[in-house]
Amino acid sequence: MPKPDVLDDIYYDSAKSRYWKRTHDKRWVIYNQRSISLMLRAAGFSPKISKGESLSNLEREFLRIETENQIDAVGGFAGYKKGMHCIAGQNVLISKSVELPEPVEGGFGLIKELVENLFSPAEEQKDFFYQWLRCSYEHLRDGNITPAQLLAIAGPPGCGKTLIQNLACHILGGRSGRPFSWLSGKTDFNKDLCECEVLILDDESVGSVYQNRLILAKGIKQIAAGSAHRIHGKGENPIAIPIFWRLIMTLNDTPEDLMVLPPMEEGIEDKMIVLKASNGVGKRPYELGVKGYWEILRDQSGAFLHWLLNEYEVPEYVTRGPDSMRYGATSYINPEIAEEVYGLSITDIISPAIEATLFHDKSELQVWEGPTAELYATLTESSAPYAFTVRSQLKSPVALGHQMSELHRRRPQAVERYRTSKDRGWRIHRNFREIPDSDV
């Protein structure tokens, strides 16, 4: 009698006429027909044809495997656990999967120092980074193939932005690829990228040519859409399945380098988290050595993960907005970069600060009324979501008053002036950002 354990986990790849079998140590290995034949014969499948039969038991078993256990694609596709999966109606064998670092209790002082220094003085930036990374890890760990925004970090050379990129890549399993040749149409083959959870871009690979920026915008939309992606390996039939991708971009912060970022066209503004980096590493690489510094960061990643998953409290302004329902975090563009690259005025930037501070989800306030000085004090209070942004961009209530006048000019029905015998100020309606700009 054939030994049933030999029959387990033998699959046929018809595109390349080869077989896959799981070994005793849980690895998936390619075998040719002769090797599978020897295994089956050793298990008791006879090559002899019995009287009155047209096929031997061995041939019947090969026929069964090649019809019932046929696979449409095989690979270590990002986001999936090893084994057989039915994905979008296709039989897909995941031959290898990523191994994530495990959360452990402990200290992570060097990582905390790096993140806090890197994203200062705009302190809200670190929270967008934390939430982007936390959601990405949780979804990957749980096998949820979800999309996410582009995470772009702009800063001076040597500030630590590449270190934070490498740390994020390590936490998400360590598999990374560079997608620009595929995004730009220079190659149609992308299977290698589909076996990487993290896709990395930099200013050198993209360049500031406007056509390349449009290509990047298209790629961000494609990746952040979360739909099935066409996978094409050399010599293989293309298939389309969802892939777990996280796109990270690092670039220098000079005006020329910032022009690498995609143009602000329709459908792109809610698919980016763009952070501005300061010098996060200080003298640490010189004190510890570059290799030693990275090894400490890597060793602390488990403790950092434990804190991020179990102790970190996400500020409300990070998860407020319709895009956070899809991605886990609302989109964000550093105010200085927004003005430099996209020509967004401080009026455009101050609007979300007013909304997040006065009309957050837990507030039932429908109309805020008060003088400019009171509004300035409310927006710059230390617990206010965009306090640093308001303080850095508007140095006084007088400066805020100018911006409120511009908001009133744009939306006179939503941002009203008022005057009484005792004071004068502003009457701001809860839905002020939903009312279209005036043509005045």
Number of C-alpha atoms within 10 A of each C-alpha: 7 15 12 9 8 16 15 10 16 20 23 25 19 14 13 10 11 15 22 20 20 17 10 7 6 12 12 19 12 16 17 12 13 9 12 19 19 13 14 22 15 13 16 16 20 17 15 12 13 11 8 6 9 10 15 16 20 20 18 14 16 19 13 12 17 19 13 11 18 19 22 19 21 17 17 21 28 25 26 25 20 18 18 17 15 11 13 12 9 14 16 23 26 21 22 19 19 21 14 15 18 12 18 14 12 14 16 20 13 18 23 14 13 21 22 19 20 27 23 17 15 20 17 22 24 17 20 25 22 20 23 24 22 20 18 25 20 13 15 23 19 11 14 14 17 22 24 28 30 25 23 23 25 25 24 15 13 15 20 22 29 17 17 20 18 20 17 23 21 18 22 26 20 17 17 23 17 18 20 20 14 14 19 17 10 9 11 15 19 20 18 17 21 28 24 26 24 27 20 20 19 21 18 12 14 22 17 17 10 15 13 19 18 18 17 21 22 17 20 21 19 15 23 23 16 17 15 15 18 16 22 17 16 10 9 15 12 17 16 15 17 22 26 25 27 25 24 22 20 22 25 22 18 12 11 12 18 19 21 24 27 25 16 15 9 8 11 17 17 21 23 22 23 25 26 24 27 24 18 23 21 16 10 14 15 11 10 13 12 11 9 14 17 18 13 15 21 18 14 21 25 21 18 24 23 18 18 18 16 9 9 15 12 14 13 15 22 23 18 18 18 13 16 15 11 16 21 23 28 23 25 20 18 20 22 19 20 18 15 15 18 14 12 14 14 18 15 17 20 21 15 16 20 23 20 20 21 23 20 16 14 8 10 10 12 11 16 14 17 15 17 20 14 12 19 22 15 16 23 20 15 11 10 19 23 24 21 19 22 23 17 14 15 19 11 15 17 13 13 22 19 14 19 22 17 15 23 21 16 17 20 18 16 21 26 18 18 13 10 7 5 5 9 14 19 21 18 25 20 19 13 20 17 9 14 10 16 12 7 7
